């Protein structure tokens, strides 16, 4: 099993959060005018959709490498519907 740790802290002077994993950072916020959001970064639903799509893109590359298949350009669209 793989374990991943990420950290999030508020961004001073805003209601947004900065998240990081290793040397990579990202800003998480809500759209401007929504629950104090300023639109400074991706919202949670966007991040979830990006994570799912990114995971799928990575898995395509892993499987292609195992099969000895060279992938060129790939394109993935993710539609996330939340209720």
N, C-alpha and C positions, 0 to 999 in steps of 0.2 A: 504494500500500500504506500502511496506517495502522500506526504503531508506538505502542505504549503501554508506559510504564515505571511499575512499581510498586516500592516498597521494603518490606522486612520486617526487623524487628529483634526480638530477644527482649524480653519484658516482665520487667523487673528483679524478682527474687524468685520467678519462676514459670518454667515450661517452655513457656509460651504465647508467641506472637509477635504483634506489632502490625504491621499492614500499612497502607500509605497510598498514595494516588494523588492528587496535588494536595491539596486541603483535606479530603479524605475519609479516614477511618480505620476499621479493623475489627480485631477481635481473633480470632486463629486459635488453636484449642486442640483437645485431644482430650477425650473424655468423662471425667468424674471417675473416677479409678482406673485409667485406661488409659494405660500408658506415661508416667506422670507427669502426665497431664492433670488439670485442675481444672474442666473444663467452663466456662471463662471466655468462650468464644466459639464460633463455628461451627467444625466440623471441616472438613477438606479436601474430603470428599465432598459435604457440604452446600454448601460454597462453589461447587464445580463445578456442582452441580445448579442453584443459584441463578444462576450466571453463564449457563448454557445457557438457562434459562427467561427470564432478564432480557433476553438478547440476542434471543430470539424475540419477546418483548413489544415491544422497541424496533423490531425489523424490521417487525412488524405496523403500528406507527404510521407508520414511514417509507413503507411501501408504500401505506397508506391515504391519506396526504397526497399522494403522487405521483398517485394515482388520483382525488383530489378527494372521497374518501369520509370522512365524519366517524365515527370510532369512539367508541362510548360506553364502557361498562365492559367490561373483558376479564378473563378468568380463565384461568390456565395452571397445570397441575399437572405436575411433573416427577418421574418415578421413575427413579433411577439405580441400576443393579445393577452391583456391582464383584465381580470374581472374584479 
